[in-house]
Amino acid sequence: MKFDKKDLLLYAVTDRRWLNGASLYDQVEQAILGGAAFVQLREKEMNPKDFLKEAIEIKELCRRYQVPFVIDDNVEIALQADADGVHVGQSDMEAGNVRELIGKNKILGVSAENVKQAVLAEKCGADYLGVGAVFPTGSKSDAEDVSRDTLKKICEAVHIPVIAIGGISKENVMQLSGSGICGIAVISAIFAEKDIRKATAELKSLTREMLEKC
């Protein structure tokens, strides 16, 4: 599935820490119904067999709603599940190698923390960049803080869409206005909330307002 820049307005990254008896499938569906327009499946500790099964199930859910679906880091699972693409970090496989493995028709997202990384990722075939952490976050212990100035410089240096990630919530999202991003990626701001659908809708509305202020 190809994606449009507008699909990156609100990008949901899964985390099973907040399931509380619900299924990840149901939580992702609630996020989509609330307005999440892009989904990344992030599993760091699941065994490959269960990961693949889950990836196929959530891929089919996303296809039903016409929402792009990518796998975090794991190129093999992304290919086996026929996901729409994969998102890789700086410590994962080099972006150019990933592009060769997944082909030209799959989506490739790459994490970047500075202009040099961002420009190289674009050159290696990235379709979009995830830049962060723009605020302190507990979801990724190895994420470096990215200043607003660096975020803006990255957006100015590349021609592909840039989304901000890391510690973003409805309380601070307006601070990203004018940075040049096209959207945000969030984890806890959606999946740690009791009413995921409502939280997603509220955050999407605020994000749209933030972008319109640019």
VOZA-939160 format. One record per residue (C-alpha): residue number from 0; residue in three letters; chain; x, y, z. Coordinates in steps of 0.5 Angstrom, whole numbers. Layout:
<pts>
{pt NUM,'ALA','A',{X,Y,Z}};
...
</pts>
This chain:
<pts>
{pt 0,'MET','A',{0,0,0}};
{pt 1,'LYS','A',{3,7,-2}};
{pt 2,'PHE','A',{1,12,3}};
{pt 3,'ASP','A',{0,20,3}};
{pt 4,'LYS','A',{3,25,7}};
{pt 5,'LYS','A',{-3,26,11}};
{pt 6,'ASP','A',{-3,19,13}};
{pt 7,'LEU','A',{3,21,18}};
{pt 8,'LEU','A',{-1,26,22}};
{pt 9,'LEU','A',{-3,21,27}};
{pt 10,'TYR','A',{2,15,27}};
{pt 11,'ALA','A',{0,10,33}};
{pt 12,'VAL','A',{6,6,35}};
{pt 13,'THR','A',{4,0,39}};
{pt 14,'ASP','A',{6,-2,46}};
{pt 15,'ARG','A',{3,-8,50}};
{pt 16,'ARG','A',{5,-6,57}};
{pt 17,'TRP','A',{-2,-3,57}};
{pt 18,'LEU','A',{-7,-8,55}};
{pt 19,'ASN','A',{-10,-9,62}};
{pt 20,'GLY','A',{-14,-15,59}};
{pt 21,'ALA','A',{-16,-12,52}};
{pt 22,'SER','A',{-13,-15,46}};
{pt 23,'LEU','A',{-8,-11,42}};
{pt 24,'TYR','A',{-12,-12,36}};
{pt 25,'ASP','A',{-18,-9,39}};
{pt 26,'GLN','A',{-14,-3,42}};
{pt 27,'VAL','A',{-11,-2,35}};
{pt 28,'GLU','A',{-18,-2,32}};
{pt 29,'GLN','A',{-20,3,37}};
{pt 30,'ALA','A',{-14,8,35}};
{pt 31,'ILE','A',{-16,7,28}};
{pt 32,'LEU','A',{-23,9,29}};
{pt 33,'GLY','A',{-21,15,33}};
{pt 34,'GLY','A',{-17,17,27}};
{pt 35,'ALA','A',{-10,14,27}};
{pt 36,'ALA','A',{-8,14,20}};
{pt 37,'PHE','A',{-2,10,20}};
{pt 38,'VAL','A',{0,4,25}};
{pt 39,'GLN','A',{7,1,27}};
{pt 40,'LEU','A',{7,-6,31}};
{pt 41,'ARG','A',{13,-5,36}};
{pt 42,'GLU','A',{15,-12,39}};
{pt 43,'LYS','A',{21,-13,43}};
{pt 44,'GLU','A',{21,-19,46}};
{pt 45,'MET','A',{16,-24,43}};
{pt 46,'ASN','A',{18,-30,40}};
{pt 47,'PRO','A',{18,-30,32}};
{pt 48,'LYS','A',{12,-35,31}};
{pt 49,'ASP','A',{7,-31,36}};
{pt 50,'PHE','A',{10,-24,33}};
{pt 51,'LEU','A',{9,-27,26}};
{pt 52,'LYS','A',{2,-29,28}};
{pt 53,'GLU','A',{0,-22,31}};
{pt 54,'ALA','A',{3,-18,25}};
{pt 55,'ILE','A',{-1,-22,20}};
{pt 56,'GLU','A',{-8,-21,24}};
{pt 57,'ILE','A',{-6,-13,25}};
{pt 58,'LYS','A',{-4,-12,18}};
{pt 59,'GLU','A',{-11,-15,16}};
{pt 60,'LEU','A',{-14,-10,21}};
{pt 61,'CYS','A',{-11,-4,18}};
{pt 62,'ARG','A',{-12,-7,11}};
{pt 63,'ARG','A',{-19,-7,12}};
{pt 64,'TYR','A',{-19,0,14}};
{pt 65,'GLN','A',{-14,2,9}};
{pt 66,'VAL','A',{-9,4,14}};
{pt 67,'PRO','A',{-2,4,12}};
{pt 68,'PHE','A',{2,-2,17}};
{pt 69,'VAL','A',{9,-2,18}};
{pt 70,'ILE','A',{13,-7,23}};
{pt 71,'ASP','A',{18,-4,28}};
{pt 72,'ASP','A',{26,-6,26}};
{pt 73,'ASN','A',{24,-13,24}};
{pt 74,'VAL','A',{25,-14,16}};
{pt 75,'GLU','A',{24,-21,16}};
{pt 76,'ILE','A',{17,-21,20}};
{pt 77,'ALA','A',{15,-15,15}};
{pt 78,'LEU','A',{17,-19,9}};
{pt 79,'GLN','A',{13,-26,12}};
{pt 80,'ALA','A',{7,-22,14}};
{pt 81,'ASP','A',{7,-18,8}};
{pt 82,'ALA','A',{6,-11,12}};
{pt 83,'ASP','A',{6,-5,8}};
{pt 84,'GLY','A',{13,-4,10}};
{pt 85,'VAL','A',{18,-3,16}};
{pt 86,'HIS','A',{21,2,20}};
{pt 87,'VAL','A',{28,2,23}};
{pt 88,'GLY','A',{33,6,28}};
{pt 89,'GLN','A',{40,8,27}};
{pt 90,'SER','A',{42,2,31}};
{pt 91,'ASP','A',{38,-3,26}};
{pt 92,'MET','A',{40,-5,19}};
{pt 93,'GLU','A',{43,0,15}};
{pt 94,'ALA','A',{37,4,11}};
{pt 95,'GLY','A',{40,2,4}};
{pt 96,'ASN','A',{40,-5,6}};
{pt 97,'VAL','A',{33,-5,8}};
{pt 98,'ARG','A',{31,-2,2}};
{pt 99,'GLU','A',{34,-7,-2}};
{pt 100,'LEU','A',{31,-13,2}};
{pt 101,'ILE','A',{24,-10,2}};
{pt 102,'GLY','A',{24,-7,-5}};
{pt 103,'LYS','A',{22,-1,-8}};
{pt 104,'ASN','A',{14,-2,-7}};
{pt 105,'LYS','A',{14,-2,1}};
{pt 106,'ILE','A',{15,3,6}};
{pt 107,'LEU','A',{21,5,9}};
{pt 108,'GLY','A',{21,9,15}};
{pt 109,'VAL','A',{28,11,19}};
{pt 110,'SER','A',{29,14,25}};
{pt 111,'ALA','A',{34,20,26}};
{pt 112,'GLU','A',{37,25,31}};
{pt 113,'ASN','A',{41,30,27}};
{pt 114,'VAL','A',{41,33,20}};
{pt 115,'LYS','A',{47,28,18}};
{pt 116,'GLN','A',{43,22,19}};
{pt 117,'ALA','A',{37,25,16}};
{pt 118,'VAL','A',{40,26,9}};
{pt 119,'LEU','A',{43,20,9}};
{pt 120,'ALA','A',{37,16,10}};
{pt 121,'GLU','A',{33,20,5}};
{pt 122,'LYS','A',{39,18,0}};
{pt 123,'CYS','A',{38,11,2}};
{pt 124,'GLY','A',{31,11,0}};
{pt 125,'ALA','A',{27,12,6}};
{pt 126,'ASP','A',{20,15,5}};
{pt 127,'TYR','A',{19,18,11}};
{pt 128,'LEU','A',{23,20,18}};
{pt 129,'GLY','A',{21,19,25}};
{pt 130,'VAL','A',{25,24,29}};
{pt 131,'GLY','A',{26,24,37}};
{pt 132,'ALA','A',{26,24,42}};
{pt 133,'VAL','A',{23,31,42}};
{pt 134,'PHE','A',{21,31,49}};
{pt 135,'PRO','A',{23,26,55}};
{pt 136,'THR','A',{20,19,54}};
{pt 137,'GLY','A',{20,13,58}};
{pt 138,'SER','A',{18,8,52}};
{pt 139,'LYS','A',{25,8,49}};
{pt 140,'SER','A',{31,9,54}};
{pt 141,'ASP','A',{36,10,48}};
{pt 142,'ALA','A',{33,15,45}};
{pt 143,'GLU','A',{37,22,45}};
{pt 144,'ASP','A',{34,28,46}};
{pt 145,'VAL','A',{33,32,40}};
{pt 146,'SER','A',{32,40,40}};
{pt 147,'ARG','A',{27,44,37}};
{pt 148,'ASP','A',{32,47,33}};
{pt 149,'THR','A',{35,41,30}};
{pt 150,'LEU','A',{28,38,29}};
{pt 151,'LYS','A',{27,44,24}};
{pt 152,'LYS','A',{34,44,21}};
{pt 153,'ILE','A',{32,36,19}};
{pt 154,'CYS','A',{25,38,16}};
{pt 155,'GLU','A',{29,44,12}};
{pt 156,'ALA','A',{34,39,10}};
{pt 157,'VAL','A',{30,33,7}};
{pt 158,'HIS','A',{25,33,2}};
{pt 159,'ILE','A',{21,27,5}};
{pt 160,'PRO','A',{16,28,10}};
{pt 161,'VAL','A',{18,28,18}};
{pt 162,'ILE','A',{14,26,24}};
{pt 163,'ALA','A',{16,28,31}};
{pt 164,'ILE','A',{17,22,36}};
{pt 165,'GLY','A',{18,22,44}};
{pt 166,'GLY','A',{14,24,50}};
{pt 167,'ILE','A',{9,27,46}};
{pt 168,'SER','A',{2,28,49}};
{pt 169,'LYS','A',{-4,33,48}};
{pt 170,'GLU','A',{-1,37,54}};
{pt 171,'ASN','A',{5,39,50}};
{pt 172,'VAL','A',{4,38,42}};
{pt 173,'MET','A',{2,45,41}};
{pt 174,'GLN','A',{10,46,42}};
{pt 175,'LEU','A',{12,43,36}};
{pt 176,'SER','A',{8,48,32}};
{pt 177,'GLY','A',{13,51,26}};
{pt 178,'SER','A',{18,46,26}};
{pt 179,'GLY','A',{16,43,19}};
{pt 180,'ILE','A',{14,37,21}};
{pt 181,'CYS','A',{7,34,18}};
{pt 182,'GLY','A',{5,30,24}};
{pt 183,'ILE','A',{7,26,30}};
{pt 184,'ALA','A',{8,19,33}};
{pt 185,'VAL','A',{6,17,39}};
{pt 186,'ILE','A',{5,11,44}};
{pt 187,'SER','A',{3,12,51}};
{pt 188,'ALA','A',{-1,18,49}};
{pt 189,'ILE','A',{-6,13,46}};
{pt 190,'PHE','A',{-5,6,49}};
{pt 191,'ALA','A',{-4,8,56}};
{pt 192,'GLU','A',{-11,12,56}};
{pt 193,'LYS','A',{-17,8,58}};
{pt 194,'ASP','A',{-21,11,53}};
{pt 195,'ILE','A',{-17,10,47}};
{pt 196,'ARG','A',{-21,12,41}};
{pt 197,'LYS','A',{-23,18,45}};
{pt 198,'ALA','A',{-16,20,47}};
{pt 199,'THR','A',{-14,19,39}};
{pt 200,'ALA','A',{-19,23,37}};
{pt 201,'GLU','A',{-17,29,42}};
{pt 202,'LEU','A',{-10,28,40}};
{pt 203,'LYS','A',{-11,28,32}};
{pt 204,'SER','A',{-15,35,33}};
{pt 205,'LEU','A',{-10,38,37}};
{pt 206,'THR','A',{-4,36,32}};
{pt 207,'ARG','A',{-8,38,26}};
{pt 208,'GLU','A',{-9,45,30}};
{pt 209,'MET','A',{-2,45,31}};
{pt 210,'LEU','A',{0,44,24}};
{pt 211,'GLU','A',{-5,50,22}};
{pt 212,'LYS','A',{-1,55,26}};
{pt 213,'CYS','A',{5,53,22}};
</pts>
